[in-house]
Structures are given as structure tokens and as C-alpha cells.
């Protein structure tokens, strides 16, 4: 398979993290995807997309417990 963005032919399956935004929170979900090493474009199959969609739904319904891994800070105007 060639990358549709940069035309590289070295796309390989690897673990990657997808961000799901829920309100002002960002949740990282680990998922396998085909990833282009040249430009970083990710390709998901149907099962992977369903997993991400299910995770987003469960997060919005607050049916998943999360582990805090850090803080995100925003500067304010002075």
C-alpha cells in the first residue's frame, strides 16, 4: 500500500496513540494502525475505527475510568 499523501511505499502496522477530546480534556487511546514513516499519515481499518468511536462514546457518557498522566497548562494574558 502506498501513502495517499506522500506516495511512500513503506507503510507498516504499529501501535500509535489517537487523541480523543472530551470537553477540555484530551484522552490518549492506544490503537494499531498502518502508519507512513515519511509523513505520519495513519490508516485505520473498520475494527480500529469502531474501537475509537466506542471509546469516544463511553468517554462522553463517563463510563470509563481514566488515569491522570499529567497536567496541561495555558498561559493567561498579563
C-alpha positions as YAML, in Angstrom:
chain: A
units: angstrom
residues:
- id: 1
  name: UNK
  ca: [0.00, 0.00, 0.00]
- id: 2
  name: UNK
  ca: [1.24, 3.47, -0.87]
- id: 3
  name: UNK
  ca: [0.59, 6.54, 1.23]
- id: 4
  name: UNK
  ca: [-2.04, 8.74, -0.41]
- id: 5
  name: UNK
  ca: [-0.32, 11.86, 0.96]
- id: 6
  name: UNK
  ca: [3.39, 11.44, 0.15]
- id: 7
  name: UNK
  ca: [3.31, 8.27, -2.02]
- id: 8
  name: UNK
  ca: [5.79, 6.42, 0.23]
- id: 9
  name: UNK
  ca: [5.53, 2.64, -0.02]
- id: 10
  name: UNK
  ca: [6.93, 1.86, 3.43]
- id: 11
  name: UNK
  ca: [3.64, 1.91, 5.36]
- id: 12
  name: UNK
  ca: [3.73, -0.52, 8.28]
- id: 13
  name: UNK
  ca: [1.48, -1.51, 11.16]
- id: 14
  name: UNK
  ca: [2.48, -0.16, 14.56]
- id: 15
  name: UNK
  ca: [0.99, 0.95, 17.84]
- id: 16
  name: UNK
  ca: [0.05, 4.60, 17.86]
- id: 17
  name: UNK
  ca: [-1.91, 6.95, 20.10]
- id: 18
  name: UNK
  ca: [-5.02, 8.73, 18.95]
- id: 19
  name: UNK
  ca: [-6.32, 11.78, 20.81]
- id: 20
  name: UNK
  ca: [-9.98, 11.97, 21.76]
- id: 21
  name: UNK
  ca: [-11.13, 15.35, 23.05]
- id: 22
  name: UNK
  ca: [-13.92, 15.39, 25.60]
- id: 23
  name: UNK
  ca: [-14.68, 18.91, 26.77]
- id: 24
  name: UNK
  ca: [-11.37, 20.45, 27.78]
- id: 25
  name: UNK
  ca: [-9.82, 17.01, 28.36]
- id: 26
  name: UNK
  ca: [-7.66, 15.03, 25.96]
- id: 27
  name: UNK
  ca: [-7.63, 11.24, 26.25]
- id: 28
  name: UNK
  ca: [-4.92, 9.18, 24.54]
- id: 29
  name: UNK
  ca: [-6.11, 5.82, 23.19]
- id: 30
  name: UNK
  ca: [-3.56, 3.24, 22.03]
- id: 31
  name: UNK
  ca: [-4.53, 1.53, 18.78]
- id: 32
  name: UNK
  ca: [-2.79, -0.37, 15.99]
- id: 33
  name: UNK
  ca: [-2.75, 1.44, 12.68]
- id: 34
  name: UNK
  ca: [-0.91, 1.48, 9.40]
- id: 35
  name: UNK
  ca: [1.44, 4.45, 9.62]
- id: 36
  name: UNK
  ca: [3.54, 6.15, 6.97]
- id: 37
  name: UNK
  ca: [7.07, 6.69, 8.32]
- id: 38
  name: UNK
  ca: [7.62, 9.60, 5.93]
- id: 39
  name: UNK
  ca: [4.67, 11.89, 6.68]
- id: 40
  name: UNK
  ca: [2.97, 10.21, 9.67]
- id: 41
  name: UNK
  ca: [-0.40, 9.64, 7.96]
- id: 42
  name: UNK
  ca: [-2.42, 6.96, 9.79]
- id: 43
  name: UNK
  ca: [-4.76, 4.42, 8.23]
- id: 44
  name: UNK
  ca: [-7.36, 2.58, 10.34]
- id: 45
  name: UNK
  ca: [-9.43, -0.45, 9.41]
- id: 46
  name: UNK
  ca: [-13.12, -0.77, 10.36]
- id: 47
  name: UNK
  ca: [-12.45, -2.59, 13.63]
- id: 48
  name: UNK
  ca: [-9.96, 0.05, 14.73]
- id: 49
  name: UNK
  ca: [-12.35, 2.88, 13.83]
- id: 50
  name: UNK
  ca: [-15.18, 1.16, 15.73]
- id: 51
  name: UNK
  ca: [-12.94, 0.86, 18.80]
- id: 52
  name: UNK
  ca: [-12.12, 4.58, 18.67]
- id: 53
  name: UNK
  ca: [-15.79, 5.51, 18.16]
- id: 54
  name: UNK
  ca: [-16.84, 3.24, 21.06]
- id: 55
  name: UNK
  ca: [-14.18, 4.77, 23.31]
- id: 56
  name: UNK
  ca: [-15.35, 8.29, 22.46]
- id: 57
  name: UNK
  ca: [-18.98, 7.35, 23.19]
- id: 58
  name: UNK
  ca: [-18.06, 5.76, 26.53]
- id: 59
  name: UNK
  ca: [-15.91, 8.76, 27.48]
- id: 60
  name: UNK
  ca: [-18.74, 11.19, 26.73]
- id: 61
  name: UNK
  ca: [-21.08, 9.03, 28.84]
- id: 62
  name: UNK
  ca: [-18.43, 8.97, 31.62]
- id: 63
  name: UNK
  ca: [-18.45, 5.17, 31.70]
- id: 64
  name: UNK
  ca: [-14.67, 4.76, 31.60]
- id: 65
  name: UNK
  ca: [-12.28, 5.48, 34.44]
- id: 66
  name: UNK
  ca: [-9.17, 7.37, 33.43]
- id: 67
  name: UNK
  ca: [-5.66, 7.63, 34.80]
- id: 68
  name: UNK
  ca: [-4.23, 11.12, 35.05]
- id: 69
  name: UNK
  ca: [-0.79, 11.24, 33.44]
- id: 70
  name: UNK
  ca: [0.00, 14.94, 33.67]
- id: 71
  name: UNK
  ca: [-1.28, 18.49, 33.52]
- id: 72
  name: UNK
  ca: [-1.92, 20.74, 30.57]
- id: 73
  name: UNK
  ca: [-1.37, 24.39, 31.31]
- id: 74
  name: UNK
  ca: [-2.39, 27.50, 29.41]
- id: 75
  name: UNK
  ca: [-0.81, 30.90, 29.84]
- id: 76
  name: UNK
  ca: [-3.04, 33.85, 30.58]
- id: 77
  name: UNK
  ca: [-2.54, 37.35, 29.24]
- id: 78
  name: UNK
  ca: [-0.76, 39.70, 31.63]
...
